[in-house]
Amino acid sequence: MLTVARLIDKWQAHLRVQVATQQLAKPTLDWYAVALLKIRAAGGRHRAALLRVDQLVEAGLEFSNHTVRTLKALFAWAVDYDHVEKNYFRKIKPPPSGQRHRVATRRERADLIRAAPPPFRRFLFLQMHTIARPGEVRSLTWSQVIWDERCLRLFKFKGQKRRKERAAFRDIPLDAPA
């Protein structure tokens, strides 16, 4: 009997292999891990082939955008690899992603920067002055800074494979303070 907990273990092992072979980015694995903990807590002891939405609702699982997308991906993989016969979560529509309710004021941003240790202060500063994603800023190297063009040049970036033009790089402009 394959339980949901065991199915999750198998999928995470598969995802780790994909990360090791560079077919999947490590942050994606981490993103799934958060929702998988909740799914495991709500339905881990159930048989994977018999798991239904109502069982997860009764167990108190919150069906957020993140959780629904993870459930759908988990069971799509399980069907592809013959762990279950049918994906009962395929037709569930994820609720809309949460939206930002408030933007930090200039004063709050200044307080945050002053309170941060120097390395994190530089990270926050660059986040505030570019359109770069946090992961992009964390992984920057000096060779990616193109001084004469005032930009950061990334050769590996999120969504690169999905772009029609198949751009070889992504330039992130730097404003004067950056």
C-alpha positions in Angstrom: 0.0 0.0 0.0 1.5 3.3 -1.1 0.7 6.0 1.3 0.7 9.7 0.5 3.7 10.2 2.8 5.6 7.5 0.8 4.5 9.0 -2.5 5.8 12.4 -1.3 9.2 10.8 -0.4 9.4 9.2 -3.8 8.6 12.5 -5.6 11.1 14.5 -3.5 13.8 11.9 -4.4 12.9 12.3 -8.0 13.1 16.1 -7.7 16.5 15.9 -6.0 17.8 13.9 -9.0 16.4 16.5 -11.3 18.2 19.2 -9.3 21.4 17.2 -9.4 21.2 16.8 -13.2 20.3 20.5 -13.6 16.8 19.8 -15.0 15.2 21.7 -12.1 16.4 24.6 -10.0 17.0 24.1 -6.3 14.6 26.9 -5.3 11.8 25.0 -7.0 12.5 22.0 -4.9 12.4 24.2 -1.8 9.2 25.8 -3.0 7.5 22.4 -3.2 8.8 21.3 0.2 6.8 23.9 2.1 3.5 22.7 0.7 4.5 19.0 0.9 4.9 19.3 4.6 1.3 20.5 4.9 0.0 17.8 2.6 1.9 15.1 4.5 0.5 16.3 7.8 -3.1 16.3 6.4 -3.1 13.2 4.3 0.2 11.3 4.8 -1.3 8.2 6.3 -4.0 7.8 3.5 -3.5 5.5 0.5 -2.3 7.7 -2.3 -4.6 6.0 -4.9 -7.6 6.7 -2.8 -6.9 10.3 -1.6 -9.6 12.8 -2.3 -10.1 16.5 -1.7 -12.7 16.0 1.0 -10.3 14.0 3.1 -7.8 16.8 3.0 -10.5 19.4 3.7 -11.6 17.4 6.8 -8.0 17.2 7.9 -7.8 21.0 7.8 -5.6 21.5 4.8 -5.8 25.1 3.5 -6.2 25.0 -0.3 -4.0 27.9 -1.2 -2.6 28.6 -4.6 0.7 27.1 -3.5 -0.9 23.9 -2.0 -3.1 23.2 -5.0 -0.3 23.7 -7.5 1.9 21.3 -5.5 -0.9 18.7 -5.2 -1.6 18.8 -8.9 2.1 18.5 -9.7 2.6 15.6 -7.2 -0.3 13.6 -8.6 0.5 14.3 -12.2 4.0 12.9 -11.6 2.4 9.9 -9.7 0.3 9.1 -12.8 3.2 9.5 -15.2 5.3 7.1 -13.1 2.4 4.6 -12.5 2.2 5.1 -8.8 -1.5 5.9 -9.1 -4.0 5.3 -11.9 -5.8 8.6 -11.8 -5.1 12.2 -10.8 -8.2 13.3 -8.8 -6.7 16.7 -8.3 -6.2 17.5 -12.0 -9.3 19.6 -12.3 -9.0 21.7 -9.2 -8.4 25.3 -10.0 -5.9 27.1 -7.7 -7.2 30.1 -6.0 -5.6 33.4 -7.0 -2.2 34.1 -5.6 -2.1 36.5 -2.7 -1.6 40.1 -3.5 0.6 42.6 -1.7 -1.7 44.6 0.6 0.8 47.3 1.6 4.1 48.6 0.4 6.7 49.6 3.0 7.0 53.3 3.5 10.3 55.2 2.8 10.8 55.5 6.6 10.2 51.7 7.2 12.7 50.9 4.4 15.3 53.2 5.9 14.7 51.7 9.4 15.1 48.2 7.9 18.4 49.1 6.2 19.8 50.7 9.3 18.9 47.7 11.5 20.3 45.1 9.0 23.9 43.8 9.3 26.2 45.2 6.5 26.0 42.2 4.0 22.2 42.1 4.3 22.1 45.9 4.0 23.8 45.7 0.6 21.3 43.0 -0.5 18.3 45.1 0.6 19.7 48.2 -1.2 20.2 46.3 -4.5 16.7 44.9 -4.2 15.2 48.3 -3.8 17.1 49.7 -6.7 16.7 47.0 -9.3 14.0 44.7 -10.7 16.1 41.6 -9.9 14.6 38.7 -8.1 16.0 38.0 -4.6 17.6 34.7 -5.8 19.3 36.6 -8.6 20.8 39.1 -6.2 22.0 36.4 -3.8 23.8 34.6 -6.6 25.4 37.6 -8.3 29.1 37.6 -9.1 31.2 40.6 -10.0 31.6 39.3 -13.6 27.9 39.8 -14.0 28.2 43.6 -13.4 28.5 45.4 -16.8 29.8 48.8 -15.6 29.8 50.6 -19.0 26.2 49.6 -19.7 25.0 50.1 -16.1 23.4 46.7 -15.8 23.6 43.2 -14.4 23.8 40.5 -17.0 22.4 37.1 -16.1 23.1 34.1 -18.3 20.8 31.8 -16.3 17.5 33.2 -15.2 14.0 32.1 -14.4 11.8 31.5 -17.4 14.7 31.4 -19.8 13.5 28.2 -21.4 9.9 29.4 -21.8 10.8 32.6 -23.7 10.0 32.7 -27.4 13.1 34.6 -28.3 15.4 32.3 -26.3 17.5 35.1 -25.1 21.0 34.2 -24.2 21.0 36.6 -21.3 18.8 38.9 -19.2 20.0 42.5 -18.5 18.8 44.1 -15.3 19.3 47.9 -15.5 21.0 49.7 -12.6 19.8 53.1 -11.5 22.4 55.8 -10.4 22.4 54.8 -6.7 22.8 51.1 -7.5 
